[in-house]
Amino acid sequence: MESAVQRDGAGLGDVVAGYADEHRPLAAYSLLTASFGAALAGALLEAARRDKLPAHIGYGDVVLTGVATHKLSRLIGKDRVTSFLRAPFARYQEPAGHGEVEEEPRGTGLRLALGELLVCPYCLGQWVAAGLLGGLVFAPRPTRLVTGMYTALTISDFLQMAYKAAEERSG
């Protein structure tokens, strides 16, 4: 049985042809997007099955989760010490200050797509936030402890930078 796309003479490659002059791993992007959607839907269905879906999320949890998401996304995507996680998917470029590095994604297909995800704190944020919010649903006490730790670490980072800036101004 032919699909409408096949009858019109356009395969998937023809539909996305011309999207970019450089290789873009669109199939891998769709796989990552579908994986995220499936994991999120599965978590929501399981939470509903267990009657754990919250009626609301408190402002404190939103702030803790937001700040912790910021920190964890930067740790995963930029930190020197976590470069071993990104190494199979990225190439080191240069130091970026405050314990961070600049890297570029490498490879093709899924490897490139994962590299783009792993070196981008903004891209990682959605995945980290979903994981932390899932943690608040299924294991709220340890998740609040972890989000509190990363929120405190973020505050510490800003204080370290402010201290260093104050030292440089006074010296």
Number of C-alpha atoms within 10 A of each C-alpha: 4 7 9 10 12 11 9 9 9 12 14 10 9 10 10 11 10 9 10 8 7 7 10 14 17 14 14 17 18 13 14 16 12 12 12 15 12 12 14 16 12 12 18 16 14 14 16 12 10 10 9 14 17 11 6 6 12 9 9 10 17 13 14 21 26 19 21 26 27 20 23 22 24 20 17 22 28 23 22 18 12 15 21 12 12 23 15 15 23 23 17 14 10 11 14 13 10 11 11 18 19 17 24 17 22 17 15 15 16 18 17 22 23 22 24 22 21 26 26 18 21 15 14 20 22 14 15 21 20 17 18 23 20 18 17 20 18 17 12 15 11 12 20 20 12 17 24 18 14 20 22 15 15 17 13 12 14 11 12 13 12 12 12 12 12 11 10 9 8 7 6
